[in-house]
Amino acid sequence: MPDDLHSKTRRGFGTQVTHVSRPGVRNHGFVNGAVHRGSTVLYPSCEARGSINAAGFEKHALTYGTSGGPTHFALEDAIAEVEGGTRCLIVGTGLAACAVPLLAYLKAGDHCLIPDSAYGPTRRLADGLMAGWGIETTYYDPGIDAEGLKALMRPNTKVLYTESPGSHTFEMQDIPALAAVAHAGGAKVLMDNTWGIHHFQPFQHGVDVSIQALTKYVGGHSDVLLGSVTVNSEEDWRIIAGAGRFMGHYASPDDCWLALRGLRTMAVRLKHQEAAGLEVARWFEGRPEVLRVLHPALPSHPQHALWKRDFTGACSLFGVVFQPRYSAAQLDAMVDGLKLFGIGASWGGYESLALPTTGYITRTATSTELLGGPAVRFHIGLEDTADLIADLDSALATLPR
Ligand SMILES: Cc1ncc(COP(=O)(O)O)c(C=O)c1O
């Protein structure tokens, strides 16, 4: 067996996540790598110190704990391969992975474009710290086309931020068309690709920097917080790694190890959860209490054609908009009655979740009334789908007719 199974040859996804970044014979023959914890890295000599430090941006350069160690490198290589990029920086949370590239590419006087449907804390960063530092943000309709985006681009627009589908509202974006406009105007294209993990290859669609909350499907067990920033060029790597390190971003090697363990089973989990999510989403579509289901893989989704063109599959997170006759309080009571769904944020774990979206949707470029009724976000886990549907059936029966 080769010592290093990291390979760019096109293999199936299950094979890829089973073999990527395994230590091979280097780890006394053990299947899994070790957890390397540490701050100080010893230099072999004073003379060697200079050349080792100078290699700080090189792959797997061991200089000091904050530049990562073998456990980080194993996860970085694995995520870079899953995302189809060349280099990856692991940071402590998914939110940090959103923040690092925004702060890396933007400075005072710059302009940034963020979709109205972006993950809420990304918006908070733009409206708070970034605004305070003199970085201006324009929120745009996630459904914007190339012409619309051209009209929003300015000479100082340095970043087009994207997230497809959008958080809570699940609008799909035409990433290749928007990326072409951004690049023509000299802006970098950043994408929060957490929903699209594995199913969307960002660098084949014009993205420069791909963000993942590894907390979700990669961790897969709701017991770890981690984020990744993946790039596809040496130039971008130096900007991202430089900014991440200037700000002291770091992740625990124990958490990286947990993420690597999660990655080994991610292909089967994603496959199961995609099918289970679609089954539950279709069931919701047939219910009289439901106005519409926000799932990009359903033909009823307004941008289903974009999903079909650019994605190879779906994860198990979607929204359900209920009839406008229901109040938020009635929906809360229905969710409270669920036995198998936890009420909580995050997603991508093994367990099912339900989260009323009241209070989670902020809009400035589009209408806050866009959904047409109160909504609940569902994450479908690894329980038997029939049990989940029976649980939902009982809960929906408590809603007034
Ligand atoms: C789309 C998206 N991006 C980023 C994050 C941030 O991830 P984390 O919880 O690891 O900070 C989340 C978390 O819910 C998310 O939903």
The ligand as an SDF file (V2000), in Angstrom:
LIG
                    3D

 16 16  0  0  0  0  0  0  0  0999 V2000
  -24.2130   28.3850    6.3030 C   0  0  0  0  0  0  0  0  0  0  0  0
  -23.3960   28.4400    7.5580 C   0  0  0  0  0  0  0  0  0  0  0  0
  -22.1410   28.9230    7.4720 N   0  0  0  0  0  0  0  0  0  0  0  0
  -21.3690   29.0020    8.5700 C   0  0  0  0  0  0  0  0  0  0  0  0
  -21.8210   28.5870    9.7940 C   0  0  0  0  0  0  0  0  0  0  0  0
  -20.9340   28.7400   10.9900 C   0  0  0  0  0  0  0  0  0  0  0  0
  -20.4960   27.5220   11.5020 O   0  0  0  0  0  0  0  0  0  0  0  0
  -20.0470   27.3650   13.0120 P   0  0  0  0  0  0  0  0  0  0  0  0
  -21.2670   27.0150   13.7860 O   0  0  0  0  0  0  0  0  0  0  0  0
  -19.0300   26.2790   12.9730 O   0  0  0  0  0  0  0  0  0  0  0  0
  -19.4460   28.6630   13.4420 O   0  0  0  0  0  0  0  0  0  0  0  0
  -23.1050   28.0700    9.9210 C   0  0  0  0  0  0  0  0  0  0  0  0
  -23.6090   27.6160   11.2370 C   0  0  0  0  0  0  0  0  0  0  0  0
  -24.7710   27.3240   11.4290 O   0  0  0  0  0  0  0  0  0  0  0  0
  -23.9250   28.0010    8.7630 C   0  0  0  0  0  0  0  0  0  0  0  0
  -25.1850   27.5270    8.8310 O   0  0  0  0  0  0  0  0  0  0  0  0
  1  2  1  0
  2  3  1  0
  2 15  2  0
  3  4  2  0
  4  5  1  0
  5  6  1  0
  5 12  2  0
  6  7  1  0
  7  8  1  0
  8  9  2  0
  8 10  1  0
  8 11  1  0
 12 13  1  0
 12 15  1  0
 13 14  2  0
 15 16  1  0
M  END
$$$$
